[in-house]
């Protein structure tokens, strides 16, 4: 018998980074700073990610493009890989993502690509705790309570069994 199911995503929306509570604002500002260090000579679309760890420290990542597309790396993937490799004893609490275009913060928030969503969900499942997502834009900031909200029907290790 067929069943109809629904997936509802709820999130908070702020009018800008300045409206965010203290820790979230600091993390969004770190993501903007990380974006300014991106290497994006082809697209000129600079993305930054900042991961807040449970000890209060922040790990930054930026997108790195390559002429041999798709050999580059996304900001989220860069920050997450560094965190896993260098801070295995700490938990990721939140990640903020911001993008610069034409040297300025994009008007709206920029969500992670599918590959980065998959990596974030895997990390959330590995840790066994939610990782807050902050998508920062100039006139809008979206805050999701966990990575799973980004991709409700995600592929996980349970699919491999």
Protein Blocks (a to p, Z undefined) as FASTA:
>chain_A
ZZdddddddddddfbfklpcfklmmmmmmmmmmmmmpccfknopacddddddfkopacdd
dddddfklckbccfklmmmmmmmmmmmmbccfbdcddddeehiacfbacdddfklmmmmm
mmmmmnopacddddddfkbccddfbfklmombacdfklmZZ
